[in-house]
Amino acid sequence: MHRKVLDEELIYLVLSVVEEIPIGFVSTYGQIAALIGRPKNARLVGKILSMSEYFGKYPCHRVVDHSGRVAPHFKEQKRLLQEEGITFRDENHVDIKKHKWKIEG
């Protein structure tokens, strides 16, 4: 019997990690995937974040791709990040070296 890929347990696991990203920092889809024990599922993390509004309010704007690029369809993401003190190295890329969330442990 196949287990659904997007069950609520997985969704809330991803969102609980996103909730921990501090103001002034960003994480990547891959970093979150690795933190939940699914290092090859960065796209799945992105899919979950695209549906996050149905599960509550989470700081999904703090998640970018591995190069620091903001999501092209998320028009408010750049403004939200800038309001939190995030700087950009160009029009669409966060200064990932400066702002990437470093997980303790």
Long-range contacts (C-beta under 8 A, 24 or more apart in sequence): 5-44, 6-44, 6-47, 6-48, 10-36, 10-48, 11-48, 11-51, 11-55, 12-55, 14-45, 14-48, 14-49, 15-48, 15-52, 15-55, 15-56, 15-58, 18-49, 18-52, 18-58, 18-59, 18-60, 18-62, 18-63, 19-58, 19-59, 21-59, 21-62, 21-63, 21-101, 22-101, 23-84, 23-85, 24-84, 24-85, 24-86, 24-99, 25-62, 25-86, 25-99, 25-100, 25-101, 26-62, 26-63, 26-64, 26-68, 26-81, 26-86, 26-94, 26-96, 26-99, 26-100, 26-101, 27-62, 27-63, 27-64, 27-100, 27-101, 28-63, 28-64, 28-65, 28-66, 28-96, 28-100, 29-63, 29-64, 29-65, 29-66, 30-66, 31-100, 31-101, 31-103, 32-63, 35-103, 42-66, 46-71, 62-101, 64-94, 64-96, 67-93, 67-96, 68-93, 68-94, 68-95, 68-96, 69-93, 69-94, 70-94
